[in-house]
Amino acid sequence: MLSGLLCFGLTFLLWKKSIASTEFVIMLNSYIGIFIGISGFIAFSILSYLFFSVFIVQKIRNTSSDKTHGLVEKMNIVREIADTLLTSKLWLPGVKEYIDEEYEGLTFFEVKEYYKGKSKLAIEFLEEKRNYAETEILYLELKSLLMTEPRQKKIPTIITVPEYFKKDIIEKWIEHKVGSGLWYYFGYKFGSYKNALDIENVFERHQDKIMNLAVSLDKEAFEDSSFNEVFFSKLGEYINKNLLPKLHQQSTVTKRFVPGTLQFLFTIFAAIIALGVMLPLLFVLFQLPSIVLLFSISFVISILFFFTLTIYPFLLKNINS
């Protein structure tokens, strides 16, 4: 704003001086070469910074992409574990049919957000008396891990393996602490739920599959684990406090690193080339009115003034980020 006012103010003052003295315009004409050189140097400096920044941005994006890919692979392993548990003999008879058929389309997120009044099905579900020791809530929570969108109502028979997860589904998982249910049911309150969640009833092949997946998820964390309530409690804590926060952070970094500063600097670069280099050349070649040269000079001086005021905060911000 201040630079814009300076530009128009200088243009007006120079125009008034040019009217009062024709020698002033002649003097300015003799310095056009120097003026174009200064403008070209500023433009070259900005262009060099842009090229360097693009290189750095690309390097950061590549590193971020590698990290994101690794976290997505881990999340897909978690989803495969959840799918195996959902189809296993862990549950009381009737739980799966109750959720998948009688309350088809109901999601864990709707149940957690029942107070918003957006889902009559969720309110009906919570008001109904059930005989499954509340394990149906854990069933819904594990189903939510198979969702790829917050509003997804139906889980496909063949679970998809996405190459990335949208930020909105990650935020929903974090908002409702998905994963903490495993810690709650198998850790904190396992004494209350051990009769409703029969770990020993899970087929041995499913047990082996889940343990192998857990080791591939994090060898250090799960290599010495056994298929028991301690393992599931640990897995839930790992999902809720380790994996999901990292996945969210990485998705935020990837989204956030859209360098608006570079777009702004490119606009300045283009303006300097147009008004600080091309316009004076056109003034000489086509003998344009003197106001054209005066505006060009005022613009470049204003840009220099702008950089003088903003260069330190700009550098400080970039160093800190």
Backbone torsions as a table, in degrees:
resi	resn	phi	psi	omega
1	MET	NA	-49.0	-179.5
2	LEU	-64.2	-39.5	179.2
3	SER	-66.0	-37.3	178.0
4	GLY	-64.4	-43.5	177.4
5	LEU	-63.3	-39.4	178.4
6	LEU	-62.8	-40.9	-179.1
7	CYS	-60.9	-50.5	-178.6
8	PHE	-70.1	-34.4	177.3
9	GLY	-64.7	-44.7	178.2
10	LEU	-64.0	-41.9	179.1
11	THR	-58.6	-44.5	-179.9
12	PHE	-64.2	-44.5	-179.1
13	LEU	-65.3	-43.2	178.9
14	LEU	-65.6	-37.8	178.4
15	TRP	-64.2	-42.9	178.0
16	LYS	-62.0	-40.2	-179.4
17	LYS	-69.1	-36.3	179.8
18	SER	-67.3	-31.7	177.1
19	ILE	-70.0	-39.0	-178.1
20	ALA	-73.6	-29.0	-175.9
21	SER	-142.3	113.9	178.2
22	THR	-69.4	-26.3	179.2
23	GLU	-64.8	-27.8	179.5
24	PHE	-63.5	-42.5	178.8
25	VAL	-66.2	-40.5	178.9
26	ILE	-62.3	-40.7	178.6
27	MET	-62.9	-42.4	179.1
28	LEU	-63.1	-38.6	178.4
29	ASN	-60.0	-35.0	-178.3
30	SER	-71.7	-18.2	-179.2
31	TYR	-103.4	8.9	-177.1
32	ILE	-59.2	-41.4	-179.3
33	GLY	-60.1	-45.3	178.7
34	ILE	-63.5	-41.6	-179.1
35	PHE	-62.6	-44.1	178.2
36	ILE	-63.9	-38.2	178.3
37	GLY	-62.2	-42.4	178.4
38	ILE	-63.3	-44.8	179.1
39	SER	-62.3	-41.9	179.1
40	GLY	-63.8	-39.1	178.7
41	PHE	-64.3	-43.3	178.1
42	ILE	-61.4	-45.1	-179.5
43	ALA	-62.9	-41.5	179.3
44	PHE	-64.1	-39.9	179.1
45	SER	-62.8	-43.8	178.8
46	ILE	-64.9	-42.3	-179.5
47	LEU	-63.4	-40.3	177.8
48	SER	-62.0	-42.8	178.4
49	TYR	-63.7	-40.3	179.5
50	LEU	-61.6	-46.3	179.7
51	PHE	-62.5	-43.4	179.2
52	PHE	-63.3	-43.0	-178.8
53	SER	-65.9	-40.2	178.2
54	VAL	-61.5	-40.2	177.7
55	PHE	-61.6	-45.7	179.8
56	ILE	-64.7	-43.5	179.7
57	VAL	-59.9	-44.5	-179.7
58	GLN	-63.3	-39.1	179.1
59	LYS	-64.3	-44.1	178.9
60	ILE	-65.2	-40.8	179.4
61	ARG	-62.1	-41.7	179.9
62	ASN	-63.4	-43.6	177.8
63	THR	-63.0	-43.9	179.6
64	SER	-63.2	-39.1	-180.0
65	SER	-63.6	-40.8	178.5
66	ASP	-63.1	-43.4	179.5
67	LYS	-65.0	-43.2	-179.7
68	THR	-62.5	-42.4	180.0
69	HIS	-60.0	-42.6	179.3
70	GLY	-64.0	-40.2	179.5
71	LEU	-70.0	-36.6	177.2
72	VAL	-64.4	-40.6	176.5
73	GLU	-60.3	-43.1	178.2
74	LYS	-62.8	-41.2	-179.4
75	MET	-65.7	-36.6	177.6
76	ASN	-67.9	-31.8	174.6
77	ILE	-65.6	-43.8	177.4
78	VAL	-59.4	-41.9	-179.8
79	ARG	-65.0	-36.1	177.6
80	GLU	-68.3	-38.0	175.3
81	ILE	-62.4	-44.4	179.6
82	ALA	-61.7	-43.0	179.5
83	ASP	-62.8	-41.4	178.6
84	THR	-63.9	-41.3	178.3
85	LEU	-65.4	-40.6	-178.6
86	LEU	-63.5	-32.0	-178.4
87	THR	-96.7	4.4	-176.7
88	SER	-87.9	-178.8	178.9
89	LYS	-91.6	21.7	-178.8
90	LEU	-66.4	-30.9	-166.7
91	TRP	-89.8	156.7	172.2
92	LEU	-63.7	148.6	177.9
93	PRO	-57.1	129.6	176.7
94	GLY	99.3	-15.3	-178.1
95	VAL	-62.2	-49.2	-176.5
96	LYS	-63.4	-43.6	179.7
97	GLU	-65.4	-37.9	-179.0
98	TYR	-62.0	-45.1	-178.7
99	ILE	-79.1	-47.5	-171.9
100	ASP	-77.5	-22.5	-177.2
101	GLU	-112.9	-58.2	-177.1
102	GLU	-66.9	-36.4	178.4
103	TYR	-117.0	44.2	179.4
104	GLU	-60.0	132.2	-180.0
105	GLY	94.3	-12.3	177.7
106	LEU	-74.7	136.3	-179.5
107	THR	-117.5	159.3	178.0
108	PHE	-60.1	-38.6	-178.8
109	PHE	-64.9	-39.1	179.1
110	GLU	-65.6	-38.9	178.7
111	VAL	-64.9	-43.5	-179.4
112	LYS	-68.5	-24.6	-177.8
113	GLU	-109.1	26.5	-177.5
114	TYR	-56.6	-32.2	-176.4
115	TYR	-64.5	-16.6	177.5
116	LYS	-77.4	-15.4	176.9
117	GLY	72.1	18.4	-177.7
118	LYS	-85.7	-19.3	-177.3
119	SER	-125.2	108.2	176.4
120	LYS	-66.4	-32.3	-179.5
121	LEU	-64.0	-39.6	179.3
122	ALA	-66.0	-41.4	178.8
123	ILE	-64.8	-43.5	178.1
124	GLU	-61.7	-40.8	180.0
125	PHE	-62.0	-44.5	-177.8
126	LEU	-72.0	-28.8	-179.3
127	GLU	-80.6	-21.5	-176.9
128	GLU	-77.7	140.2	176.2
129	LYS	-81.3	129.5	-176.2
130	ARG	-125.5	161.8	-177.2
131	ASN	-120.3	37.2	-177.3
132	TYR	-116.8	19.4	176.0
133	ALA	55.6	29.7	177.8
134	GLU	67.2	11.3	177.9
135	THR	-71.6	-16.1	178.0
136	GLU	-65.7	-24.8	175.8
137	ILE	-67.8	-42.4	177.0
138	LEU	-64.6	-37.9	177.7
139	TYR	-60.1	-45.5	178.2
140	LEU	-64.2	-37.9	179.7
141	GLU	-63.3	-44.2	178.3
142	LEU	-65.7	-36.1	176.8
143	LYS	-63.2	-33.2	-178.9
144	SER	-63.9	-26.2	177.8
145	LEU	-68.8	-19.9	-179.9
146	LEU	-88.9	-6.6	179.2
147	MET	-78.3	149.4	175.8
148	THR	-114.3	-7.6	176.0
149	GLU	-141.8	145.2	-176.8
150	PRO	-59.6	-30.9	-176.6
151	ARG	-97.3	8.9	179.8
152	GLN	-65.2	127.3	-175.8
153	LYS	-98.3	-30.9	-174.0
154	LYS	-122.0	132.0	177.1
155	ILE	-91.9	125.0	-179.3
156	PRO	-64.7	153.7	179.8
157	THR	-61.3	-44.6	175.8
158	ILE	-96.2	115.1	-175.2
159	ILE	-69.6	129.1	179.0
160	THR	-73.4	153.0	177.5
161	VAL	-119.5	85.8	-176.0
162	PRO	-67.1	151.8	176.8
163	GLU	-81.8	-16.7	175.1
164	TYR	-156.4	161.4	178.2
165	PHE	-114.6	134.9	179.5
166	LYS	-66.3	149.1	-176.3
167	LYS	-62.1	-34.1	-176.0
168	ASP	-67.6	-35.6	178.4
169	ILE	-73.1	-36.4	177.3
170	ILE	-62.9	-42.4	179.9
171	GLU	-65.2	-35.3	176.7
172	LYS	-66.1	-43.2	177.9
173	TRP	-58.4	-43.6	-178.2
174	ILE	-71.6	-42.8	-178.6
175	GLU	-56.3	-41.2	-176.3
176	HIS	-102.6	16.8	171.6
177	LYS	52.1	46.8	178.5
178	VAL	-61.7	133.4	-174.8
179	GLY	109.1	-32.3	-178.9
180	SER	-68.3	-20.7	177.2
181	GLY	-62.2	-38.1	177.4
182	LEU	-62.9	-43.2	177.9
183	TRP	-64.2	-40.2	-177.3
184	TYR	-68.3	-48.8	-175.3
185	TYR	-74.5	-37.1	-175.6
186	PHE	-100.5	-8.5	-179.6
187	GLY	-116.6	-82.4	-173.9
188	TYR	-57.7	-42.0	-175.4
189	LYS	-118.5	26.0	-175.2
190	PHE	-61.5	-32.7	178.6
191	GLY	-58.8	-31.2	-179.1
192	SER	-83.6	-22.3	-172.7
193	TYR	-116.0	-0.4	-173.7
194	LYS	-62.9	-26.4	178.4
195	ASN	-80.5	-20.8	-179.1
196	ALA	-94.6	-17.1	178.7
197	LEU	-121.6	94.8	-172.8
198	ASP	-87.9	92.3	-178.5
199	ILE	-62.5	-40.1	-176.7
200	GLU	-69.1	-17.3	-178.9
201	ASN	-80.2	-11.8	178.9
202	VAL	-70.2	131.4	-178.9
203	PHE	-55.1	146.8	-177.6
204	GLU	-61.1	-37.1	-179.9
205	ARG	-65.6	-33.9	176.6
206	HIS	-70.8	-38.2	177.0
207	GLN	-60.9	-47.6	-179.6
208	ASP	-61.9	-42.3	-179.5
209	LYS	-62.1	-45.8	-178.8
210	ILE	-63.6	-42.4	-179.0
211	MET	-67.8	-39.0	177.3
212	ASN	-64.4	-40.5	177.5
213	LEU	-64.2	-40.1	-179.6
214	ALA	-63.7	-40.5	178.8
215	VAL	-65.4	-39.7	177.8
216	SER	-70.0	-24.8	176.6
217	LEU	-68.8	-49.0	178.4
218	ASP	-159.0	99.4	-175.3
219	LYS	-60.9	-43.0	-177.3
220	GLU	-64.1	-37.2	-175.6
221	ALA	-79.0	-33.0	-169.4
222	PHE	-122.1	2.0	-175.4
223	GLU	-59.7	-39.2	-176.2
224	ASP	-96.5	11.0	-177.4
225	SER	-81.6	155.5	173.8
226	SER	-116.4	162.2	-178.0
227	PHE	-77.7	88.1	-179.3
228	ASN	-152.5	-176.4	-176.5
229	GLU	-64.3	-30.5	179.0
230	VAL	-64.3	-41.2	178.9
231	PHE	-61.6	-47.2	-177.7
232	PHE	-66.4	-37.9	176.4
233	SER	-62.2	-42.8	179.8
234	LYS	-67.0	-39.2	178.9
235	LEU	-63.4	-44.9	179.3
236	GLY	-61.1	-42.1	178.4
237	GLU	-65.5	-37.8	179.1
238	TYR	-63.4	-44.0	-179.8
239	ILE	-64.7	-48.7	-172.7
240	ASN	-73.4	-39.8	-172.9
241	LYS	-104.2	-13.2	-176.6
242	ASN	-116.6	-64.4	-170.6
243	LEU	-68.4	-53.1	-176.0
244	LEU	-62.9	-43.6	176.3
245	PRO	-59.9	-39.5	178.9
246	LYS	-67.1	-41.5	179.5
247	LEU	-63.5	-41.0	178.7
248	HIS	-66.9	-43.8	179.7
249	GLN	-60.8	-43.6	-178.1
250	GLN	-68.1	-38.8	178.3
251	SER	-67.0	-34.1	177.8
252	THR	-68.4	-42.6	178.5
253	VAL	-61.8	-44.9	-178.6
254	THR	-62.9	-42.4	179.8
255	LYS	-70.6	-40.5	-173.0
256	ARG	-70.4	-29.5	-172.7
257	PHE	-79.9	53.5	170.2
258	VAL	-103.0	101.5	-168.9
259	PRO	-71.9	87.2	177.2
260	GLY	-62.6	-28.7	178.2
261	THR	-60.7	-39.2	-179.9
262	LEU	-66.0	-38.7	177.9
263	GLN	-63.6	-40.6	178.9
264	PHE	-64.7	-44.5	179.9
265	LEU	-64.9	-36.1	177.5
266	PHE	-64.8	-37.1	176.9
267	THR	-62.7	-43.1	177.1
268	ILE	-62.2	-44.0	179.0
269	PHE	-58.0	-48.2	-179.0
270	ALA	-63.3	-39.0	-180.0
271	ALA	-66.0	-40.1	179.2
272	ILE	-65.9	-42.4	177.8
273	ILE	-61.1	-44.1	-176.5
274	ALA	-71.2	-47.9	-172.5
275	LEU	-96.2	-23.6	-177.7
276	GLY	-99.7	-17.9	-179.5
277	VAL	-119.2	-57.1	-175.7
278	MET	-67.0	-42.9	-176.8
279	LEU	-63.3	-45.5	175.5
280	PRO	-61.8	-36.7	177.2
281	LEU	-63.6	-43.4	177.5
282	LEU	-64.7	-34.5	177.4
283	PHE	-60.5	-43.3	-179.7
284	VAL	-71.3	-45.6	-174.4
285	LEU	-67.9	-40.2	-173.5
286	PHE	-111.2	7.8	177.8
287	GLN	50.1	55.0	-179.7
288	LEU	-71.9	165.5	178.5
289	PRO	-57.4	149.7	-175.7
290	SER	-62.7	-24.8	179.8
291	ILE	-60.2	-28.6	178.8
292	VAL	-63.8	-47.5	179.1
293	LEU	-65.6	-40.3	-179.3
294	LEU	-62.9	-41.6	178.4
295	PHE	-65.7	-40.3	179.8
296	SER	-61.3	-45.7	179.1
297	ILE	-62.8	-44.3	-179.6
298	SER	-62.2	-39.1	-179.0
299	PHE	-63.9	-47.2	-178.2
300	VAL	-65.2	-40.6	176.7
301	ILE	-61.4	-39.9	179.0
302	SER	-64.6	-38.1	178.0
303	ILE	-64.6	-42.9	177.2
304	LEU	-61.5	-40.9	177.7
305	PHE	-63.1	-42.1	179.4
306	PHE	-61.8	-46.6	179.7
307	PHE	-64.1	-37.3	179.2
308	THR	-61.1	-39.3	-178.5
309	LEU	-76.9	-31.2	-169.8
310	THR	-107.5	-10.2	-172.7
311	ILE	-63.2	-41.6	-178.3
312	TYR	-67.9	-50.5	176.6
313	PRO	-59.2	-36.4	-180.0
314	PHE	-63.7	-48.4	179.5
315	LEU	-64.2	-40.8	179.9
316	LEU	-62.5	-42.4	179.6
317	LYS	-63.9	-43.6	-179.3
318	ASN	-67.6	-37.5	178.4
319	ILE	-65.0	-43.1	-178.8
320	ASN	-68.1	-31.4	-178.5
321	SER	-87.2	NA	NA
